[in-house]
Amino acid sequence: MNLPSESLLLRIFIGESDRHDGQSLHEAIVLGARAQGLAGATVMRASMGFGAASRLHTAKILRLSADLPLVIEIVDSEEKIHAFLPTLEAMLDGGLVTLEPVRVIQYRHARHRQATDTSPQPDF
């Protein structure tokens, strides 16, 4: 799959406890994006944040939260992102959704080295 160098970044801010049709909302979003053939999606869990209600969500030991902030990022062409937005809208009850232009530098599956490859290997 090719990704145009001028693409869009769709960023979705939700809570860890948010649900859609009995499923974790972040899983529903990622699976929905995959079903629509988007290039990829990443879910990141934050240790602290607040949203429209100004309620603080934190992972501090004395104040454990079962609803930490999650950020989902999806990059694809403008057309594919815009085609996904109605699906996303149907899933969301709240949260924040942003769009911004991005320049894609590289998008490809990692190449596996062959056994005869003699190039230096990383030490990690």
N, C-alpha and C positions, 0 to 999 in steps of 0.2 A: 504494500500500500504506500502510495506517495502522499506526502503532506506538503501543501503549498508553503513556501517560505513566509508568506504573509498570511497568518492564521489568526485565530481568536483563542484566548484563554477564558474558559468559563470557570468561575470560582464560586463554590457553594459553601456557605457557613451554616452549620446545623449543630444540634446537640446529639451526643452519643445515645441518649435514650429515645430519640425521635423514631417513630415507626410509620410504616406504610403497609396496609393490608396484612398485618401480623408479622411483618418482616422488619428488620433494622432498616431505617431509611437510607443509610449510606450504602448498604448492600443493594437495596432496590435501585438506587440511582446508578451505581456502577454496573449492575446487571442490565439495566435499561439502556445505558450508553453502549454496552457491548452488543446488545441485541440490535441496536440501530447502526452498528458498524462504525462507531466512532474510533478514533485512533488509539485511545487509551485513557485511563482514569487512575488517579492516585488519591488515596484517603490518608490524611494526616491527623493525628490526635494531638491536641494542644494541652498544656498543663494548666492553663488559666485563661479566662476570658469572660466577657459579658456581652450581651446583645441589647435588643430593643427594650426589654423589660428592666435593664440595668442590674439584673441578678447576677452576682459573681459566681462563677463555676471554677473550682480549683481542685488540684490534686494534693494540696498540702496535707500532711499527716493528721493534724488536729481538726481538719475540716474536709473530710473525704466527700467527694462528689461522685454520684453515679451518672452524672450528665455532663461529662467534660466536652469542651468544644471540639468539633471535627471540621476540617476543611477538605473539600473534594475539588481537585483540579482536573479539568479536561481540556485538552488542546486539539483542535481540528480546524478544518476549513470553515469559513464564515457560513457557507450554505449548510453544512452538516450540523454545526452548533445551533443555528437558528431552527433547523428542522427538529432538533431535540428539545428545544425550549417548551413546547406544549406538553410533552411527556413529563418533563421536570415539573412544570407548573401544576399538573394534576397530582403529583406526589407530595408537594410541599404545603404544610399548614402555616409555617413560619420560617424564619431564617433570613439570610441575606444572600443575594445572588448578584455577582458582578461579571462584567465582560470587559476585556481589554485586548487590544491588538498585541500580537507577539510576532517576533521573527524567529522562525524555526531554522536552527543551524544544522541539526542532524536528527534524523528519525530512522532508525533501522534496528533490526534484531542483531544481538551480539554475535560476532563470528566466533566459531569454535576453532581452536588451533589444532592442526594435525600433528600426529606423533612425530613427524619429521621436521617440524618447525624448530629451528635453532635460535630464534630470536630470544633476547633476554626475558625472563619471567619476573613479575613483581615478587617482592619478598614478604608479602602479607598473607 
